[in-house]
Amino acid sequence: MDDLVSVKIFNSTGEAEAAHGLLTVEGIEAIIESSESGGMTPGVAGADTKLLVRAEDLEKARSILEIGE
């Protein structure tokens, strides 16, 4: 996927996976990028997990996830 942008940054992988599922159902390809250290600290506050989509899908993804700009 080219020209990826962040839709939202989550504090846990689980939250990002739930949002990823919503986007997938709506036909939007998304990637989860996590800064967690090899899963050793899953769900720890501050462990940034980004949900990325194509730039052209950003507006639709925000709408689906009900995220304002």
PDB file with one MODEL, atoms N, CA, C and O in Angstrom:
MODEL        1
ATOM      1  N   MET A   1       0.856  -1.182   0.000  1.00  0.00           N
ATOM      2  CA  MET A   1       0.000   0.000   0.000  1.00  0.00           C
ATOM      3  C   MET A   1       0.898   1.239   0.000  1.00  0.00           C
ATOM      4  O   MET A   1       1.853   1.329   0.771  1.00  0.00           O
ATOM      5  N   ASP A   2       0.578   2.180  -0.869  1.00  0.00           N
ATOM      6  CA  ASP A   2       1.355   3.409  -0.977  1.00  0.00           C
ATOM      7  C   ASP A   2       0.643   4.563  -0.287  1.00  0.00           C
ATOM      8  O   ASP A   2      -0.561   4.505  -0.039  1.00  0.00           O
ATOM      9  N   ASP A   3       1.398   5.608   0.018  1.00  0.00           N
ATOM     10  CA  ASP A   3       0.863   6.836   0.605  1.00  0.00           C
ATOM     11  C   ASP A   3      -0.010   6.574   1.825  1.00  0.00           C
ATOM     12  O   ASP A   3      -1.178   6.964   1.858  1.00  0.00           O
ATOM     13  N   LEU A   4       0.561   5.914   2.825  1.00  0.00           N
ATOM     14  CA  LEU A   4      -0.186   5.591   4.037  1.00  0.00           C
ATOM     15  C   LEU A   4      -0.201   6.766   5.002  1.00  0.00           C
ATOM     16  O   LEU A   4       0.794   7.473   5.163  1.00  0.00           O
ATOM     17  N   VAL A   5      -1.351   6.962   5.641  1.00  0.00           N
ATOM     18  CA  VAL A   5      -1.510   8.003   6.650  1.00  0.00           C
ATOM     19  C   VAL A   5      -2.170   7.384   7.874  1.00  0.00           C
ATOM     20  O   VAL A   5      -2.867   6.374   7.780  1.00  0.00           O
ATOM     21  N   SER A   6      -1.939   8.002   9.009  1.00  0.00           N
ATOM     22  CA  SER A   6      -2.507   7.505  10.261  1.00  0.00           C
ATOM     23  C   SER A   6      -3.926   8.016  10.439  1.00  0.00           C
ATOM     24  O   SER A   6      -4.174   9.219  10.355  1.00  0.00           O
ATOM     25  N   VAL A   7      -4.856   7.105  10.683  1.00  0.00           N
ATOM     26  CA  VAL A   7      -6.238   7.476  10.969  1.00  0.00           C
ATOM     27  C   VAL A   7      -6.367   7.829  12.444  1.00  0.00           C
ATOM     28  O   VAL A   7      -7.016   8.807  12.813  1.00  0.00           O
ATOM     29  N   LYS A   8      -5.728   7.003  13.286  1.00  0.00           N
ATOM     30  CA  LYS A   8      -5.815   7.199  14.725  1.00  0.00           C
ATOM     31  C   LYS A   8      -4.686   6.441  15.406  1.00  0.00           C
ATOM     32  O   LYS A   8      -4.200   5.433  14.893  1.00  0.00           O
ATOM     33  N   ILE A   9      -4.278   6.936  16.563  1.00  0.00           N
ATOM     34  CA  ILE A   9      -3.289   6.250  17.389  1.00  0.00           C
ATOM     35  C   ILE A   9      -4.007   5.713  18.620  1.00  0.00           C
ATOM     36  O   ILE A   9      -4.692   6.454  19.325  1.00  0.00           O
ATOM     37  N   PHE A  10      -3.845   4.428  18.866  1.00  0.00           N
ATOM     38  CA  PHE A  10      -4.515   3.757  19.974  1.00  0.00           C
ATOM     39  C   PHE A  10      -3.517   3.439  21.072  1.00  0.00           C
ATOM     40  O   PHE A  10      -2.311   3.391  20.833  1.00  0.00           O
ATOM     41  N   ASN A  11      -4.027   3.222  22.281  1.00  0.00           N
ATOM     42  CA  ASN A  11      -3.185   2.840  23.406  1.00  0.00           C
ATOM     43  C   ASN A  11      -3.007   1.336  23.516  1.00  0.00           C
ATOM     44  O   ASN A  11      -2.189   0.863  24.304  1.00  0.00           O
ATOM     45  N   SER A  12      -3.775   0.574  22.723  1.00  0.00           N
ATOM     46  CA  SER A  12      -3.623  -0.875  22.766  1.00  0.00           C
ATOM     47  C   SER A  12      -3.859  -1.470  21.386  1.00  0.00           C
ATOM     48  O   SER A  12      -4.579  -0.911  20.558  1.00  0.00           O
ATOM     49  N   THR A  13      -3.240  -2.601  21.166  1.00  0.00           N
ATOM     50  CA  THR A  13      -3.402  -3.303  19.897  1.00  0.00           C
ATOM     51  C   THR A  13      -4.843  -3.777  19.729  1.00  0.00           C
ATOM     52  O   THR A  13      -5.371  -3.776  18.616  1.00  0.00           O
ATOM     53  N   GLY A  14      -5.476  -4.178  20.819  1.00  0.00           N
ATOM     54  CA  GLY A  14      -6.862  -4.655  20.751  1.00  0.00           C
ATOM     55  C   GLY A  14      -7.813  -3.605  20.202  1.00  0.00           C
ATOM     56  O   GLY A  14      -8.673  -3.907  19.374  1.00  0.00           O
ATOM     57  N   GLU A  15      -7.657  -2.372  20.665  1.00  0.00           N
ATOM     58  CA  GLU A  15      -8.498  -1.279  20.160  1.00  0.00           C
ATOM     59  C   GLU A  15      -8.246  -1.052  18.677  1.00  0.00           C
ATOM     60  O   GLU A  15      -9.184  -0.846  17.907  1.00  0.00           O
ATOM     61  N   ALA A  16      -6.987  -1.090  18.281  1.00  0.00           N
ATOM     62  CA  ALA A  16      -6.643  -0.897  16.875  1.00  0.00           C
ATOM     63  C   ALA A  16      -7.201  -2.029  16.019  1.00  0.00           C
ATOM     64  O   ALA A  16      -7.666  -1.791  14.904  1.00  0.00           O
ATOM     65  N   GLU A  17      -7.160  -3.255  16.530  1.00  0.00           N
ATOM     66  CA  GLU A  17      -7.692  -4.395  15.782  1.00  0.00           C
ATOM     67  C   GLU A  17      -9.202  -4.286  15.590  1.00  0.00           C
ATOM     68  O   GLU A  17      -9.721  -4.650  14.535  1.00  0.00           O
ATOM     69  N   ALA A  18      -9.908  -3.787  16.603  1.00  0.00           N
ATOM     70  CA  ALA A  18     -11.355  -3.596  16.478  1.00  0.00           C
ATOM     71  C   ALA A  18     -11.665  -2.571  15.392  1.00  0.00           C
ATOM     72  O   ALA A  18     -12.557  -2.781  14.570  1.00  0.00           O
ATOM     73  N   ALA A  19     -10.929  -1.462  15.391  1.00  0.00           N
ATOM     74  CA  ALA A  19     -11.130  -0.431  14.375  1.00  0.00           C
ATOM     75  C   ALA A  19     -10.752  -0.957  12.992  1.00  0.00           C
ATOM     76  O   ALA A  19     -11.422  -0.657  12.004  1.00  0.00           O
ATOM     77  N   HIS A  20      -9.684  -1.739  12.927  1.00  0.00           N
ATOM     78  CA  HIS A  20      -9.254  -2.355  11.667  1.00  0.00           C
ATOM     79  C   HIS A  20     -10.385  -3.216  11.102  1.00  0.00           C
ATOM     80  O   HIS A  20     -10.661  -3.185   9.902  1.00  0.00           O
ATOM     81  N   GLY A  21     -11.030  -3.977  11.972  1.00  0.00           N
ATOM     82  CA  GLY A  21     -12.148  -4.825  11.539  1.00  0.00           C
ATOM     83  C   GLY A  21     -13.292  -4.014  10.957  1.00  0.00           C
ATOM     84  O   GLY A  21     -13.874  -4.407   9.946  1.00  0.00           O
ATOM     85  N   LEU A  22     -13.620  -2.897  11.575  1.00  0.00           N
ATOM     86  CA  LEU A  22     -14.688  -2.031  11.062  1.00  0.00           C
ATOM     87  C   LEU A  22     -14.352  -1.516   9.667  1.00  0.00           C
ATOM     88  O   LEU A  22     -15.206  -1.502   8.780  1.00  0.00           O
ATOM     89  N   LEU A  23     -13.114  -1.096   9.481  1.00  0.00           N
ATOM     90  CA  LEU A  23     -12.707  -0.589   8.170  1.00  0.00           C
ATOM     91  C   LEU A  23     -12.713  -1.688   7.120  1.00  0.00           C
ATOM     92  O   LEU A  23     -13.134  -1.466   5.985  1.00  0.00           O
ATOM     93  N   THR A  24     -12.249  -2.868   7.496  1.00  0.00           N
ATOM     94  CA  THR A  24     -12.211  -3.988   6.560  1.00  0.00           C
ATOM     95  C   THR A  24     -13.611  -4.343   6.066  1.00  0.00           C
ATOM     96  O   THR A  24     -13.809  -4.596   4.878  1.00  0.00           O
ATOM     97  N   VAL A  25     -14.573  -4.363   6.972  1.00  0.00           N
ATOM     98  CA  VAL A  25     -15.965  -4.658   6.602  1.00  0.00           C
ATOM     99  C   VAL A  25     -16.481  -3.640   5.584  1.00  0.00           C
ATOM    100  O   VAL A  25     -17.298  -3.971   4.725  1.00  0.00           O
ATOM    101  N   GLU A  26     -16.001  -2.410   5.688  1.00  0.00           N
ATOM    102  CA  GLU A  26     -16.429  -1.343   4.784  1.00  0.00           C
ATOM    103  C   GLU A  26     -15.585  -1.271   3.512  1.00  0.00           C
ATOM    104  O   GLU A  26     -15.764  -0.369   2.694  1.00  0.00           O
ATOM    105  N   GLY A  27     -14.663  -2.227   3.349  1.00  0.00           N
ATOM    106  CA  GLY A  27     -13.871  -2.295   2.127  1.00  0.00           C
ATOM    107  C   GLY A  27     -12.637  -1.416   2.106  1.00  0.00           C
ATOM    108  O   GLY A  27     -12.074  -1.168   1.040  1.00  0.00           O
ATOM    109  N   ILE A  28     -12.209  -0.942   3.263  1.00  0.00           N
ATOM    110  CA  ILE A  28     -11.012  -0.105   3.334  1.00  0.00           C
ATOM    111  C   ILE A  28      -9.854  -0.946   3.858  1.00  0.00           C
ATOM    112  O   ILE A  28      -9.932  -1.529   4.939  1.00  0.00           O
ATOM    113  N   GLU A  29      -8.775  -1.000   3.071  1.00  0.00           N
ATOM    114  CA  GLU A  29      -7.581  -1.715   3.510  1.00  0.00           C
ATOM    115  C   GLU A  29      -6.879  -0.886   4.574  1.00  0.00           C
ATOM    116  O   GLU A  29      -6.739   0.328   4.427  1.00  0.00           O
ATOM    117  N   ALA A  30      -6.441  -1.530   5.635  1.00  0.00           N
ATOM    118  CA  ALA A  30      -5.758  -0.843   6.719  1.00  0.00           C
ATOM    119  C   ALA A  30      -4.625  -1.710   7.245  1.00  0.00           C
ATOM    120  O   ALA A  30      -4.636  -2.932   7.102  1.00  0.00           O
ATOM    121  N   ILE A  31      -3.654  -1.056   7.852  1.00  0.00           N
ATOM    122  CA  ILE A  31      -2.508  -1.736   8.443  1.00  0.00           C
ATOM    123  C   ILE A  31      -2.348  -1.236   9.869  1.00  0.00           C
ATOM    124  O   ILE A  31      -2.490  -0.045  10.145  1.00  0.00           O
ATOM    125  N   ILE A  32      -2.050  -2.162  10.768  1.00  0.00           N
ATOM    126  CA  ILE A  32      -1.770  -1.796  12.153  1.00  0.00           C
ATOM    127  C   ILE A  32      -0.255  -1.770  12.324  1.00  0.00           C
ATOM    128  O   ILE A  32       0.439  -2.734  11.999  1.00  0.00           O
ATOM    129  N   GLU A  33       0.246  -0.645  12.843  1.00  0.00           N
ATOM    130  CA  GLU A  33       1.678  -0.497  13.105  1.00  0.00           C
ATOM    131  C   GLU A  33       1.835  -0.223  14.596  1.00  0.00           C
ATOM    132  O   GLU A  33       1.346   0.784  15.107  1.00  0.00           O
ATOM    133  N   SER A  34       2.513  -1.116  15.279  1.00  0.00           N
ATOM    134  CA  SER A  34       2.622  -1.009  16.727  1.00  0.00           C
ATOM    135  C   SER A  34       4.053  -0.773  17.169  1.00  0.00           C
ATOM    136  O   SER A  34       4.995  -1.322  16.598  1.00  0.00           O
ATOM    137  N   SER A  35       4.202   0.054  18.197  1.00  0.00           N
ATOM    138  CA  SER A  35       5.533   0.285  18.764  1.00  0.00           C
ATOM    139  C   SER A  35       5.755  -0.575  19.996  1.00  0.00           C
ATOM    140  O   SER A  35       6.756  -0.415  20.695  1.00  0.00           O
ATOM    141  N   GLU A  36       4.817  -1.497  20.271  1.00  0.00           N
ATOM    142  CA  GLU A  36       4.986  -2.399  21.412  1.00  0.00           C
ATOM    143  C   GLU A  36       6.219  -3.243  21.184  1.00  0.00           C
ATOM    144  O   GLU A  36       6.505  -3.638  20.054  1.00  0.00           O
ATOM    145  N   SER A  37       6.939  -3.520  22.225  1.00  0.00           N
ATOM    146  CA  SER A  37       8.192  -4.254  22.113  1.00  0.00           C
ATOM    147  C   SER A  37       7.949  -5.762  22.038  1.00  0.00           C
ATOM    148  O   SER A  37       8.003  -6.468  23.045  1.00  0.00           O
ATOM    149  N   GLY A  38       7.685  -6.230  20.836  1.00  0.00           N
ATOM    150  CA  GLY A  38       7.532  -7.666  20.624  1.00  0.00           C
ATOM    151  C   GLY A  38       6.384  -8.295  21.388  1.00  0.00           C
ATOM    152  O   GLY A  38       6.414  -9.493  21.673  1.00  0.00           O
ATOM    153  N   GLY A  39       5.370  -7.506  21.726  1.00  0.00           N
ATOM    154  CA  GLY A  39       4.223  -8.039  22.437  1.00  0.00           C
ATOM    155  C   GLY A  39       4.484  -8.275  23.902  1.00  0.00           C
ATOM    156  O   GLY A  39       3.648  -8.862  24.589  1.00  0.00           O
ATOM    157  N   MET A  40       5.622  -7.834  24.401  1.00  0.00           N
ATOM    158  CA  MET A  40       5.961  -8.074  25.795  1.00  0.00           C
ATOM    159  C   MET A  40       5.164  -7.189  26.750  1.00  0.00           C
ATOM    160  O   MET A  40       5.026  -7.502  27.932  1.00  0.00           O
ATOM    161  N   THR A  41       4.640  -6.077  26.222  1.00  0.00           N
ATOM    162  CA  THR A  41       3.857  -5.175  27.069  1.00  0.00           C
ATOM    163  C   THR A  41       2.539  -4.815  26.395  1.00  0.00           C
ATOM    164  O   THR A  41       2.232  -3.633  26.239  1.00  0.00           O
ATOM    165  N   PRO A  42       1.753  -5.816  25.993  1.00  0.00           N
ATOM    166  CA  PRO A  42       0.512  -5.500  25.281  1.00  0.00           C
ATOM    167  C   PRO A  42      -0.448  -4.714  26.154  1.00  0.00           C
ATOM    168  O   PRO A  42      -0.629  -5.000  27.337  1.00  0.00           O
ATOM    169  N   GLY A  43      -1.060  -3.711  25.527  1.00  0.00           N
ATOM    170  CA  GLY A  43      -2.084  -2.945  26.213  1.00  0.00           C
ATOM    171  C   GLY A  43      -1.573  -1.925  27.201  1.00  0.00           C
ATOM    172  O   GLY A  43      -2.369  -1.289  27.891  1.00  0.00           O
ATOM    173  N   VAL A  44      -0.283  -1.753  27.288  1.00  0.00           N
ATOM    174  CA  VAL A  44       0.269  -0.787  28.232  1.00  0.00           C
ATOM    175  C   VAL A  44       0.028   0.617  27.699  1.00  0.00           C
ATOM    176  O   VAL A  44       0.337   0.910  26.544  1.00  0.00           O
ATOM    177  N   ALA A  45      -0.524   1.483  28.542  1.00  0.00           N
ATOM    178  CA  ALA A  45      -0.788   2.858  28.135  1.00  0.00           C
ATOM    179  C   ALA A  45       0.497   3.492  27.629  1.00  0.00           C
ATOM    180  O   ALA A  45       1.567   3.330  28.217  1.00  0.00           O
ATOM    181  N   GLY A  46       0.365   4.214  26.532  1.00  0.00           N
ATOM    182  CA  GLY A  46       1.533   4.863  25.960  1.00  0.00           C
ATOM    183  C   GLY A  46       2.230   4.027  24.910  1.00  0.00           C
ATOM    184  O   GLY A  46       3.122   4.522  24.222  1.00  0.00           O
ATOM    185  N   ALA A  47       1.844   2.773  24.773  1.00  0.00           N
ATOM    186  CA  ALA A  47       2.403   1.923  23.724  1.00  0.00           C
ATOM    187  C   ALA A  47       1.631   2.225  22.450  1.00  0.00           C
ATOM    188  O   ALA A  47       0.600   1.610  22.179  1.00  0.00           O
ATOM    189  N   ASP A  48       2.134   3.178  21.667  1.00  0.00           N
ATOM    190  CA  ASP A  48       1.406   3.662  20.500  1.00  0.00           C
ATOM    191  C   ASP A  48       1.179   2.575  19.456  1.00  0.00           C
ATOM    192  O   ASP A  48       2.104   1.863  19.064  1.00  0.00           O
ATOM    193  N   THR A  49      -0.051   2.467  19.023  1.00  0.00           N
ATOM    194  CA  THR A  49      -0.436   1.553  17.959  1.00  0.00           C
ATOM    195  C   THR A  49      -1.210   2.364  16.942  1.00  0.00           C
ATOM    196  O   THR A  49      -2.302   2.855  17.228  1.00  0.00           O
ATOM    197  N   LYS A  50      -0.635   2.505  15.737  1.00  0.00           N
ATOM    198  CA  LYS A  50      -1.240   3.331  14.698  1.00  0.00           C
ATOM    199  C   LYS A  50      -2.062   2.470  13.752  1.00  0.00           C
ATOM    200  O   LYS A  50      -1.697   1.341  13.426  1.00  0.00           O
ATOM    201  N   LEU A  51      -3.183   3.037  13.321  1.00  0.00           N
ATOM    202  CA  LEU A  51      -3.996   2.419  12.284  1.00  0.00           C
ATOM    203  C   LEU A  51      -3.793   3.254  11.031  1.00  0.00           C
ATOM    204  O   LEU A  51      -4.131   4.437  11.000  1.00  0.00           O
ATOM    205  N   LEU A  52      -3.239   2.631   9.998  1.00  0.00           N
ATOM    206  CA  LEU A  52      -2.880   3.329   8.770  1.00  0.00           C
ATOM    207  C   LEU A  52      -3.787   2.929   7.618  1.00  0.00           C
ATOM    208  O   LEU A  52      -4.171   1.766   7.493  1.00  0.00           O
ATOM    209  N   VAL A  53      -4.129   3.905   6.774  1.00  0.00           N
ATOM    210  CA  VAL A  53      -4.915   3.667   5.567  1.00  0.00           C
ATOM    211  C   VAL A  53      -4.297   4.463   4.424  1.00  0.00           C
ATOM    212  O   VAL A  53      -3.434   5.311   4.650  1.00  0.00           O
ATOM    213  N   ARG A  54      -4.733   4.194   3.212  1.00  0.00           N
ATOM    214  CA  ARG A  54      -4.302   4.997   2.070  1.00  0.00           C
ATOM    215  C   ARG A  54      -4.829   6.420   2.245  1.00  0.00           C
ATOM    216  O   ARG A  54      -5.908   6.626   2.801  1.00  0.00           O
ATOM    217  N   ALA A  55      -4.069   7.387   1.770  1.00  0.00           N
ATOM    218  CA  ALA A  55      -4.455   8.794   1.895  1.00  0.00           C
ATOM    219  C   ALA A  55      -5.839   9.037   1.301  1.00  0.00           C
ATOM    220  O   ALA A  55      -6.630   9.799   1.858  1.00  0.00           O
ATOM    221  N   GLU A  56      -6.133   8.400   0.185  1.00  0.00           N
ATOM    222  CA  GLU A  56      -7.431   8.624  -0.463  1.00  0.00           C
ATOM    223  C   GLU A  56      -8.603   8.023   0.327  1.00  0.00           C
ATOM    224  O   GLU A  56      -9.756   8.375   0.076  1.00  0.00           O
ATOM    225  N   ASP A  57      -8.323   7.130   1.269  1.00  0.00           N
ATOM    226  CA  ASP A  57      -9.373   6.523   2.098  1.00  0.00           C
ATOM    227  C   ASP A  57      -9.525   7.198   3.459  1.00  0.00           C
ATOM    228  O   ASP A  57     -10.396   6.820   4.242  1.00  0.00           O
ATOM    229  N   LEU A  58      -8.684   8.194   3.747  1.00  0.00           N
ATOM    230  CA  LEU A  58      -8.657   8.797   5.078  1.00  0.00           C
ATOM    231  C   LEU A  58      -9.999   9.377   5.508  1.00  0.00           C
ATOM    232  O   LEU A  58     -10.462   9.103   6.615  1.00  0.00           O
ATOM    233  N   GLU A  59     -10.624  10.167   4.658  1.00  0.00           N
ATOM    234  CA  GLU A  59     -11.894  10.797   5.023  1.00  0.00           C
ATOM    235  C   GLU A  59     -12.979   9.760   5.309  1.00  0.00           C
ATOM    236  O   GLU A  59     -13.712   9.875   6.292  1.00  0.00           O
ATOM    237  N   LYS A  60     -13.076   8.761   4.455  1.00  0.00           N
ATOM    238  CA  LYS A  60     -14.075   7.712   4.656  1.00  0.00           C
ATOM    239  C   LYS A  60     -13.782   6.925   5.939  1.00  0.00           C
ATOM    240  O   LYS A  60     -14.698   6.598   6.693  1.00  0.00           O
ATOM    241  N   ALA A  61     -12.502   6.625   6.182  1.00  0.00           N
ATOM    242  CA  ALA A  61     -12.123   5.887   7.389  1.00  0.00           C
ATOM    243  C   ALA A  61     -12.471   6.682   8.646  1.00  0.00           C
ATOM    244  O   ALA A  61     -12.987   6.125   9.614  1.00  0.00           O
ATOM    245  N   ARG A  62     -12.189   7.976   8.629  1.00  0.00           N
ATOM    246  CA  ARG A  62     -12.546   8.824   9.779  1.00  0.00           C
ATOM    247  C   ARG A  62     -14.043   8.827  10.010  1.00  0.00           C
ATOM    248  O   ARG A  62     -14.505   8.788  11.151  1.00  0.00           O
ATOM    249  N   SER A  63     -14.794   8.873   8.929  1.00  0.00           N
ATOM    250  CA  SER A  63     -16.252   8.863   9.038  1.00  0.00           C
ATOM    251  C   SER A  63     -16.737   7.553   9.641  1.00  0.00           C
ATOM    252  O   SER A  63     -17.604   7.560  10.515  1.00  0.00           O
ATOM    253  N   ILE A  64     -16.201   6.448   9.195  1.00  0.00           N
ATOM    254  CA  ILE A  64     -16.594   5.141   9.707  1.00  0.00           C
ATOM    255  C   ILE A  64     -16.263   5.013  11.191  1.00  0.00           C
ATOM    256  O   ILE A  64     -17.049   4.472  11.970  1.00  0.00           O
ATOM    257  N   LEU A  65     -15.110   5.511  11.566  1.00  0.00           N
ATOM    258  CA  LEU A  65     -14.666   5.420  12.958  1.00  0.00           C
ATOM    259  C   LEU A  65     -15.151   6.599  13.792  1.00  0.00           C
ATOM    260  O   LEU A  65     -14.858   6.686  14.984  1.00  0.00           O
ATOM    261  N   GLU A  66     -15.895   7.509  13.157  1.00  0.00           N
ATOM    262  CA  GLU A  66     -16.449   8.701  13.812  1.00  0.00           C
ATOM    263  C   GLU A  66     -15.360   9.526  14.492  1.00  0.00           C
ATOM    264  O   GLU A  66     -15.449   9.868  15.671  1.00  0.00           O
ATOM    265  N   ILE A  67     -14.335   9.830  13.708  1.00  0.00           N
ATOM    266  CA  ILE A  67     -13.212  10.626  14.198  1.00  0.00           C
ATOM    267  C   ILE A  67     -13.261  11.988  13.514  1.00  0.00           C
ATOM    268  O   ILE A  67     -13.299  12.073  12.286  1.00  0.00           O
ATOM    269  N   GLY A  68     -13.260  13.040  14.305  1.00  0.00           N
ATOM    270  CA  GLY A  68     -13.187  14.382  13.745  1.00  0.00           C
ATOM    271  C   GLY A  68     -11.757  14.723  13.390  1.00  0.00           C
ATOM    272  O   GLY A  68     -10.823  14.041  13.812  1.00  0.00           O
ATOM    273  N   GLU A  69     -11.590  15.771  12.619  1.00  0.00           N
ATOM    274  CA  GLU A  69     -10.231  16.177  12.224  1.00  0.00           C
ATOM    275  C   GLU A  69      -9.549  16.871  13.302  1.00  0.00           C
ATOM    276  O   GLU A  69      -8.400  17.282  13.143  1.00  0.00           O
TER     277      GLU A  69
ENDMDL
END
